[in-house]
Amino acid sequence: MTDISSDRQDRPRSAVTLAILGIGLLALVATLIALGTWQVYRLAWKLDLIARVDARVHAEPVAPPTRADWAKVNAADDEYRRVTATGTFENGKETLVAASTALGAGYWVLTPLRLADGSAILINRGFVPTDRRDPASRPESEIDGPAGITGLMRMTEPRGMVLRSNDPAADRWYSRDVSAIAEKRGIADIGPFFIDAEATSNAGGLPVGGLTVLDFPNNHLVYAVTWYVLALMVAGLLVYIAQSEFRVRRAFP
């Protein structure tokens, strides 16, 4: 007796089926190759970013952008640029922003620095633990008179955390949103960026500066290899199907 199921399995596929299968697999191979190539471009971009940031953070400090150049400030050209600013802290307008650091949970202390030309820059002076959030608990850290600050330029953070947004009305802050903080504190003529202060020694040891995290995950090579390997596997499947179909057609009477 003829095995009908076996006979059906050995029959060649129709031209339409082969066309649909072939086009689909070729499209999948092309897509996987495109994804791998995109990751190669992302790898080049990430390596360039890391090199640029490394050069900036180790460069000699320069003056921050003046009021006339504020409109030109952008992350690509200015993020993590090392700068030095001199002015007078407006300690009464200090703002605390929730922080999680290598030293534990606490707050960033953000204080406006009023410059000689009348403009201001928001300075992230550093970290204080939760039990020292009240300025009265660290009066020695309040700097009166002219002060020089060296640190890294950072772009404003207009959004809060994923699950927690800034609440200016309640004075609860989870991101360093310069314009929102300036509006809440009544800080006039302020730059659209802030400065992360370096690890200088403040009186009483607080705030603790120099805690900027410079971590740029770089998994693009792994992703590129993964996409290319998948493309190779699908291409192999396509070759296998083509060879199997060729053998079936040769054997089929």
C-alpha positions as CSV (number, residue, x, y, z in Angstrom):
1,M,0.0,0.0,0.0
2,T,1.3,3.5,-0.8
3,D,2.0,5.8,2.1
4,I,-0.1,8.8,1.1
5,S,1.4,11.1,3.8
6,S,4.9,10.2,2.7
7,D,3.9,10.7,-1.0
8,R,2.6,14.2,-0.2
9,Q,5.8,15.1,1.7
10,D,8.0,14.1,-1.2
11,R,6.0,16.2,-3.7
12,P,7.7,19.4,-4.9
13,R,6.2,22.7,-3.7
14,S,4.3,24.8,-6.1
15,A,5.9,27.8,-7.8
16,V,3.7,30.2,-5.8
17,T,4.7,28.6,-2.4
18,L,8.4,28.7,-3.4
19,A,8.1,32.3,-4.4
20,I,6.4,33.3,-1.2
21,L,8.8,31.3,0.9
22,G,11.9,32.6,-0.9
23,I,10.8,36.2,-0.9
24,G,9.9,36.1,2.8
25,L,13.3,34.5,3.8
26,L,15.3,36.9,1.5
27,A,13.4,39.9,3.1
28,L,14.2,38.5,6.6
29,V,17.9,38.1,5.7
30,A,18.0,41.7,4.3
31,T,16.3,43.0,7.4
32,L,18.7,41.2,9.8
33,I,21.7,42.5,7.8
34,A,20.3,46.0,7.9
35,L,19.9,45.7,11.7
36,G,23.4,44.5,12.1
37,T,24.8,47.3,9.9
38,W,22.8,49.8,11.9
39,Q,24.5,48.5,15.1
40,V,27.9,48.9,13.4
41,Y,27.1,52.6,12.7
42,R,25.9,52.9,16.3
43,L,29.1,51.4,17.5
44,A,31.2,53.9,15.6
45,W,29.0,56.7,17.0
46,K,29.3,55.4,20.6
47,L,33.1,55.1,20.3
48,D,33.3,58.6,19.0
49,L,31.1,59.9,21.8
50,I,33.2,58.1,24.5
51,A,36.4,59.6,22.9
52,R,34.9,63.1,22.8
53,V,33.6,63.0,26.4
54,D,37.0,61.6,27.6
55,A,38.8,64.5,25.9
56,R,36.5,67.0,27.4
57,V,36.6,65.8,31.0
58,H,40.4,65.8,31.0
59,A,40.9,69.1,29.2
60,E,41.9,72.3,30.9
61,P,38.8,74.2,32.1
62,V,37.4,77.0,30.0
63,A,34.9,79.7,30.7
64,P,31.2,78.6,30.4
65,P,29.1,80.0,27.6
66,T,28.0,83.6,28.2
67,R,24.5,84.9,27.8
68,A,25.1,85.7,24.1
69,D,25.9,82.0,23.4
70,W,23.2,80.3,25.5
71,A,21.0,79.7,22.5
72,K,23.8,77.7,20.9
73,V,24.3,75.4,23.9
74,N,23.6,71.7,23.0
75,A,24.5,68.3,24.2
76,A,26.5,67.2,21.2
77,D,28.9,70.2,21.5
78,D,28.8,71.0,25.2
79,E,27.8,68.1,27.4
80,Y,30.6,67.2,29.9
81,R,32.7,70.2,28.9
82,R,35.0,71.2,31.7
83,V,34.4,74.8,32.8
84,T,35.3,77.2,35.5
85,A,32.9,79.9,36.7
86,T,33.4,82.6,39.4
87,G,30.6,84.4,41.2
88,T,28.6,84.6,44.4
89,F,26.3,81.8,45.6
90,E,22.7,82.7,46.3
91,N,22.4,80.3,49.2
92,G,18.9,81.2,50.0
93,K,17.7,79.7,46.7
94,E,19.2,76.3,47.2
95,T,17.3,73.4,45.8
96,L,17.5,69.7,46.8
97,V,17.1,67.0,44.1
98,A,16.7,63.4,45.0
99,A,19.8,61.4,44.3
100,S,21.0,57.8,44.5
101,T,24.8,57.6,44.4
102,A,27.7,55.4,45.4
103,L,27.5,57.1,48.8
104,G,23.9,56.1,49.2
105,A,20.6,57.9,48.9
106,G,20.3,61.6,49.5
107,Y,20.1,64.8,47.6
108,W,22.0,66.9,45.1
109,V,22.5,70.5,46.3
110,L,21.8,72.9,43.5
111,T,22.6,76.5,44.1
112,P,22.6,79.4,41.7
113,L,25.9,81.2,41.2
114,R,25.5,84.9,40.3
115,L,28.2,86.0,37.8
116,A,29.8,89.4,37.4
117,D,27.7,90.2,34.3
118,G,24.5,89.7,36.3
119,S,23.6,86.3,34.8
120,A,23.4,83.1,36.8
121,I,24.4,79.5,36.4
122,L,22.9,76.6,38.4
123,I,25.6,74.7,40.2
124,N,25.2,71.1,41.4
125,R,27.5,71.5,44.4
126,G,27.4,67.8,45.2
127,F,25.7,65.2,47.3
128,V,24.4,65.4,50.9
129,P,22.9,62.4,52.8
130,T,19.2,62.5,53.8
131,D,20.0,63.5,57.4
132,R,21.9,66.6,56.2
133,R,19.4,67.9,53.8
134,D,18.6,70.9,56.0
135,P,21.1,73.7,55.4
136,A,21.0,74.4,59.1
137,S,22.7,71.0,59.7
138,R,25.7,72.1,57.6
139,P,26.1,75.8,58.0
140,E,29.8,75.6,57.3
141,S,29.1,74.5,53.8
142,E,27.3,77.8,52.9
143,I,29.9,79.9,51.0
144,D,29.6,83.6,51.4
145,G,31.4,86.0,49.0
146,P,33.1,85.2,45.7
147,A,33.6,81.6,44.8
148,G,35.2,79.7,42.0
149,I,33.7,76.5,40.7
150,T,35.2,74.1,38.3
151,G,33.1,71.2,37.0
152,L,31.4,69.6,34.0
153,M,28.7,71.2,32.0
154,R,25.4,69.3,32.0
155,M,22.3,69.7,30.0
156,T,19.0,70.6,31.8
157,E,16.8,67.6,32.7
158,P,13.3,68.6,31.9
159,R,11.7,65.3,32.8
160,G,11.5,63.6,36.1
161,M,12.2,59.9,36.7
162,V,10.1,57.2,35.0
163,L,7.8,56.7,38.0
164,R,8.3,60.1,39.7
165,S,7.9,63.5,38.2
166,N,9.0,66.8,39.6
167,D,6.4,68.5,41.8
168,P,7.5,72.2,42.0
169,A,4.4,73.1,44.0
170,A,5.4,70.7,46.7
171,D,9.1,71.4,46.2
172,R,9.9,67.8,45.4
173,W,12.5,67.3,42.7
174,Y,13.7,64.2,40.9
175,S,15.5,65.7,38.0
176,R,17.6,68.8,37.5
177,D,15.2,70.9,35.4
178,V,16.9,74.3,35.3
179,S,14.0,76.3,34.0
180,A,11.5,74.8,36.5
181,I,13.9,75.3,39.4
182,A,14.6,78.9,38.3
183,E,10.9,79.7,38.1
184,K,10.2,78.1,41.5
185,R,13.1,80.0,43.2
186,G,12.8,83.2,41.3
187,I,16.2,83.0,39.7
188,A,16.5,85.6,37.0
189,D,18.7,85.5,33.8
190,I,19.9,81.9,34.3
191,G,21.7,79.8,31.7
192,P,20.0,76.7,30.1
193,F,22.5,74.3,31.7
194,F,24.0,73.4,35.0
195,I,27.5,72.5,36.2
196,D,28.4,69.4,38.2
197,A,31.1,70.6,40.6
198,E,34.3,68.6,40.8
199,A,35.5,66.9,44.0
200,T,36.8,69.9,45.8
201,S,37.0,70.0,49.5
202,N,34.0,71.9,51.0
203,A,34.0,73.0,54.6
204,G,32.6,70.3,56.8
205,G,33.0,67.8,54.0
206,L,29.6,68.6,52.4
207,P,28.3,68.7,49.8
208,V,30.4,65.9,48.1
209,G,31.2,66.9,44.5
210,G,32.9,64.9,41.8
211,L,30.2,62.2,41.6
212,T,29.2,62.6,38.0
213,V,28.6,59.2,36.5
214,L,30.4,58.8,33.2
215,D,29.1,55.4,32.0
216,F,28.1,54.8,28.4
217,P,27.0,51.2,27.8
218,N,28.5,49.9,24.6
219,N,26.9,46.6,23.5
220,H,26.6,47.5,19.9
221,L,29.2,45.0,18.7
222,V,27.4,42.2,20.5
223,Y,24.1,43.3,18.9
224,A,25.7,43.5,15.4
225,V,27.2,40.1,15.7
226,T,23.9,38.7,16.9
227,W,22.0,40.1,13.9
228,Y,24.6,39.0,11.4
229,V,24.6,35.4,12.8
230,L,20.8,35.3,12.6
231,A,21.0,36.5,9.0
232,L,23.5,33.8,8.3
233,M,21.3,31.2,9.9
234,V,18.2,32.3,7.8
235,A,20.4,32.3,4.7
236,G,21.5,28.8,5.5
237,L,17.8,27.8,5.9
238,L,17.1,29.3,2.5
239,V,19.9,27.3,0.9
240,Y,18.7,24.1,2.6
241,I,15.2,24.5,1.3
242,A,16.5,25.2,-2.2
243,Q,18.7,22.1,-2.2
244,S,15.9,20.0,-0.7
245,E,13.5,21.2,-3.4
246,F,16.0,20.5,-6.1
247,R,16.5,16.9,-4.9
248,V,12.7,16.4,-4.7
249,R,12.2,17.7,-8.2
250,R,14.9,15.4,-9.5
251,A,13.4,12.4,-7.8
252,F,9.8,13.1,-8.5
253,P,8.6,11.3,-11.7
